[in-house]
Amino acid sequence: MRETETDFKIGDDFQTDWQYHHDDALAEMREHAHCITQKIEHHINQNCLTLEIDNIDVVYKAIEQIKELSWYQYKGDREGRWNEIYQDEFDYNFKDEVTDLLADELGYTWGDK
């Protein structure tokens, strides 16, 4: 099946909107992660990065929730063909940002960094 000029225009418009919403999606993802870390940061001794055994499950679940944010889906506005505004979903790969956030906030290393 051949792509038409309209197909290319639709793809270009989506890419432009994806880039436009990138910073907002990143800020929203960081806010979600911050809410999760606030609930558990008191369990971690920041001086020597230790954790009491009773708190392991709570911290583990929080880290898993934050790791899930690395593939983030953001809903943003788009302008349609007839100038109507509608919501569309944009997928972002924030693995590097999540990896840095986990290391900075919780002292947890994840991935190849």
Secondary structure, DSSP 8 states (H G I E B T S, - for coil): ----HHHHHHHHHHHHHHHHHHHHHHHHHHHHHHHHHHHHGGGEETTTTEE-GGGHHHHHHHHHHHHHTTEEEEEEEEE-TTS-EEEEEEEEE-HHHHHHHHHHHH----S--
